[in-house]
Amino acid sequence: MTETRTRSTAQELLGLPDNGKRYELVKGELREMPPAGARRGSVAARLTVLLGQLVRAESLGIVLAAKTGVKISREPDAVRVPDVSFVARDRAPTGGPPEGYRNLAPDLVVEVVPPSNTSSEVQTKAQTWLEAGACPVQVLYPDTRSAVVYESLKKINTRTTGDILSGAT
């Protein structure tokens, strides 16, 4: 017996009832995302606030918090949810962010990795963001106080405590 999966669309994802669960859409497949643990949530929140203050003070663009879906492909639809993202002023939509999903990858994506993720999962997600046009993709590891910055799958830099982490490597 073969299992048939129904493909979901970004519009269907947007129309799901708010039941407290978080989802991403990966190649048309609806995937439930577990809630962030306290450490991951705290790191993402602090980074959102700090980046938001800088971006606002310098009028650089907009910062989007966790839970903000970004439609990165069609047919099948993919909607990914970064922990923090930034869109430069010249690429930001006039009149503010849209009501639905943004159809353009952010300029900067930050993912805060929970201990349960494998390196393969992390690299796949970074690759997905890069293919969608996000650059750089910063992957933060709170447990080791380190970060991996992807400008491409060939240009990867690791940062540790004491190193400077900016919008570029």
TAWOGI-V250609 format. One record per backbone hydrogen bond with DSSP energy under -0.5 kcal/mol. NH is the residue of the N-H (numbers start at 0). CO is the residue of the C=O. E is the energy in kcal/mol with one decimal. If there is no record, write none. Layout:
nh:NH co:CO e:E
nh:NH co:CO e:E
This chain:
nh:3 co:1 e:-0.5
nh:4 co:2 e:-0.5
nh:7 co:27 e:-3.3
nh:12 co:8 e:-2.2
nh:13 co:9 e:-2.5
nh:14 co:10 e:-1.4
nh:15 co:12 e:-1.4
nh:18 co:16 e:-1.5
nh:21 co:32 e:-0.8
nh:23 co:30 e:-2.3
nh:24 co:78 e:-2.5
nh:25 co:23 e:-0.6
nh:25 co:28 e:-2.7
nh:26 co:24 e:-0.6
nh:27 co:76 e:-2.6
nh:28 co:25 e:-2.1
nh:29 co:27 e:-0.5
nh:30 co:23 e:-3.1
nh:32 co:21 e:-3.3
nh:40 co:36 e:-2.8
nh:41 co:37 e:-2.5
nh:42 co:38 e:-2.5
nh:43 co:39 e:-2.5
nh:44 co:40 e:-2.4
nh:45 co:41 e:-2.6
nh:46 co:42 e:-2.4
nh:47 co:43 e:-2.4
nh:48 co:44 e:-2.4
nh:49 co:45 e:-2.7
nh:50 co:46 e:-2.9
nh:51 co:47 e:-2.4
nh:52 co:48 e:-2.4
nh:53 co:49 e:-2.0
nh:54 co:50 e:-2.9
nh:55 co:51 e:-2.5
nh:56 co:52 e:-2.5
nh:57 co:53 e:-2.1
nh:58 co:54 e:-0.5
nh:58 co:55 e:-0.8
nh:59 co:54 e:-2.4
nh:61 co:86 e:-2.4
nh:63 co:84 e:-2.7
nh:65 co:82 e:-0.5
nh:67 co:64 e:-1.3
nh:68 co:66 e:-0.8
nh:69 co:79 e:-2.5
nh:70 co:101 e:-2.5
nh:71 co:69 e:-0.7
nh:71 co:77 e:-2.4
nh:72 co:77 e:-1.1
nh:77 co:72 e:-1.9
nh:78 co:24 e:-2.0
nh:79 co:69 e:-2.2
nh:81 co:67 e:-0.5
nh:82 co:109 e:-1.1
nh:83 co:109 e:-1.7
nh:84 co:63 e:-2.0
nh:85 co:107 e:-2.1
nh:86 co:61 e:-2.7
nh:88 co:59 e:-3.3
nh:90 co:87 e:-1.9
nh:91 co:87 e:-1.2
nh:91 co:88 e:-0.6
nh:95 co:92 e:-1.4
nh:101 co:68 e:-0.9
nh:104 co:131 e:-0.6
nh:106 co:85 e:-1.9
nh:107 co:85 e:-1.7
nh:108 co:135 e:-1.8
nh:109 co:83 e:-2.9
nh:110 co:137 e:-2.8
nh:112 co:110 e:-0.6
nh:112 co:139 e:-2.9
nh:116 co:113 e:-1.8
nh:121 co:117 e:-2.1
nh:122 co:118 e:-2.6
nh:123 co:119 e:-2.3
nh:124 co:120 e:-2.2
nh:125 co:121 e:-2.4
nh:126 co:122 e:-2.7
nh:127 co:123 e:-2.3
nh:128 co:124 e:-2.2
nh:129 co:125 e:-2.5
nh:130 co:126 e:-2.8
nh:131 co:127 e:-1.5
nh:132 co:128 e:-0.7
nh:132 co:129 e:-1.2
nh:133 co:128 e:-2.3
nh:134 co:106 e:-1.2
nh:135 co:149 e:-0.6
nh:136 co:149 e:-2.3
nh:137 co:108 e:-3.2
nh:137 co:135 e:-0.5
nh:138 co:136 e:-0.5
nh:138 co:147 e:-3.0
nh:139 co:110 e:-3.3
nh:139 co:137 e:-0.6
nh:140 co:145 e:-3.2
nh:141 co:139 e:-0.6
nh:143 co:140 e:-0.7
nh:144 co:140 e:-1.0
nh:145 co:140 e:-1.7
nh:146 co:158 e:-2.7
nh:147 co:138 e:-2.6
nh:148 co:156 e:-3.6
nh:149 co:136 e:-3.1
nh:149 co:147 e:-0.6
nh:150 co:148 e:-0.6
nh:150 co:154 e:-2.8
nh:151 co:154 e:-1.2
nh:155 co:153 e:-0.8
nh:156 co:148 e:-2.5
nh:158 co:146 e:-3.3
nh:160 co:144 e:-0.6
nh:162 co:159 e:-2.6
nh:165 co:163 e:-0.6
nh:165 co:167 e:-0.8
